[in-house]
Amino acid sequence: MKPHPLSCALDSASASPAQLLAASARSAAHPSALVGDTPVLWVGEPFTPAGRGFWAKLEGHNPGGIKDRTAPYMVAAAREREALPPGARIVESTSGTLGLGLALAGITYGHPVSLVTDPGMEAQVAGLLRAYGVDVHTVTTPHPEGGWQQARRERVAELLARHPDAWCPDQYHNPDNVAAYRPLAHELVAQLGRIDTLVVSVGTGGHSAGTGRVLRAFFPTLRVVGVDTCASTIFGQPAGTRLMRGLGSSIYPRNVAYDMFDEVHWVAAPEAVWAARTLARTRYATGGWSVGAVALVARWIARTSPAEQRIAAVFPDGPHRYVSTVFDDDYCRAHQLLGHEPPDDPDEIADPAQAVVTRWTRCRTVTRPRPHPGKGDLSLAGAAR
Ligand SMILES: Cc1ncc(COP(=O)(O)O)c(C=O)c1O
């Protein structure tokens, strides 16, 4: 498929008001109606070699980001099941994007929202969440085994105990967090017609499972490529300190569709920063950690696949919340993130247990890891009420 030429669909001198209205941006009576129908953008030369490229699904065009799709969906489903009584509090652990979606859901359905985060949340996002009326709690010390994520989940349990009517979406294990992404898959089918490869980041596993499974039903030979961060447990690596947010985990989310992935790539923070900054310079459309990591992998797949392969890559959000991290020179220098142009090809391991990876690495064996006793499946019993 060729990229669309730069063109204006209507001649504004001769178009009627009705035509202009039909061609203009959507109008909505409520912000939740602005979720979805995000555009796809062709990412080609010079980010990719001549004659190669991929389609980026720009989820940053949602009011908050990709989680605007799942937060209101999970809330509506919980209300329907009467797990969330009218006006009751929503309590969740989030590194940011789901928080924005839950703020939207809270305003849409009339629920107060409490979010638990950690010091890694950008001050701008915490400030924005407060502006949206959210009660933001920040944990100050990581759990000795489950890291920041488990520390956040334990605070969620405390808040749930304090508010007997409250409900936690439990995005890591809630199947509605997968079902919410069916429209994303349908949009891709409508926009691209045929898809040979899907490149998706994995955090809770929600958008990869929800989009990939539906697309596989349309295209049975679809290749699904998961993108994770180094030091994430999801695909069987040991937990470690992670700078990258959004993708990756220090627990084992039940929503990850292990049987669906053909391969996984782990990406390190300097490599994601290189890709996000190179995308910004060459293609304008960019994002943060997960967009950088996904773009790096999609670029490699485009280079190493036949030219006629049609590749879709999901960009979960836009660049704005990363101005103080990925796009801040002082931050990047302090974390030694600059000047690391990734290699042409990833390292390759045959099995996730073969090595602890610290830079871009690919593995074509994808299986559900067995949580280590005492570590890992630190799911919050009873949280998803
Ligand atoms: C920016 C960003 N990218 C990627 C992900 C991973 O998406 P998922 O949780 O659907 O696996 C998240 C999840 O929070 C995110 O916020």
The ligand as a Tripos MOL2 file, in Angstrom:
@<TRIPOS>MOLECULE
LIG
   16    16     1     0     0
SMALL
NO_CHARGES

@<TRIPOS>ATOM
      1 C1          2.2670    4.8470   27.1480 C.3       1 LIG1
      2 C2          1.9510    3.3980   27.2600 C.ar      1 LIG1
      3 N1          2.4360    2.5550   26.3440 N.ar      1 LIG1
      4 C3          2.1720    1.2350   26.3940 C.ar      1 LIG1
      5 C4          1.4150    0.6780   27.4150 C.ar      1 LIG1
      6 C5          1.1460   -0.8090   27.4450 C.3       1 LIG1
      7 O1         -0.2000   -1.0550   27.1090 O.3       1 LIG1
      8 P1         -1.0140   -2.2720   27.7420 P.3       1 LIG1
      9 O2         -1.1980   -1.9940   29.2010 O.co2     1 LIG1
     10 O3         -2.3120   -2.3030   26.9890 O.co2     1 LIG1
     11 O4         -0.2100   -3.5190   27.5340 O.co2     1 LIG1
     12 C6          0.8970    1.5360   28.3970 C.ar      1 LIG1
     13 C7          0.1300    1.0060   29.5280 C.2       1 LIG1
     14 O5         -0.1270    1.6860   30.5040 O.2       1 LIG1
     15 C8          1.1740    2.9240   28.3220 C.ar      1 LIG1
     16 O6          0.7080    3.7880   29.2530 O.3       1 LIG1
@<TRIPOS>BOND
     1     1     2 1
     2     2     3 ar
     3     2    15 ar
     4     3     4 ar
     5     4     5 ar
     6     5     6 1
     7     5    12 ar
     8     6     7 1
     9     7     8 1
    10     8     9 2
    11     8    10 1
    12     8    11 1
    13    12    13 1
    14    12    15 ar
    15    13    14 2
    16    15    16 1
@<TRIPOS>SUBSTRUCTURE
     1 LIG1         1 GROUP 0 **** ****
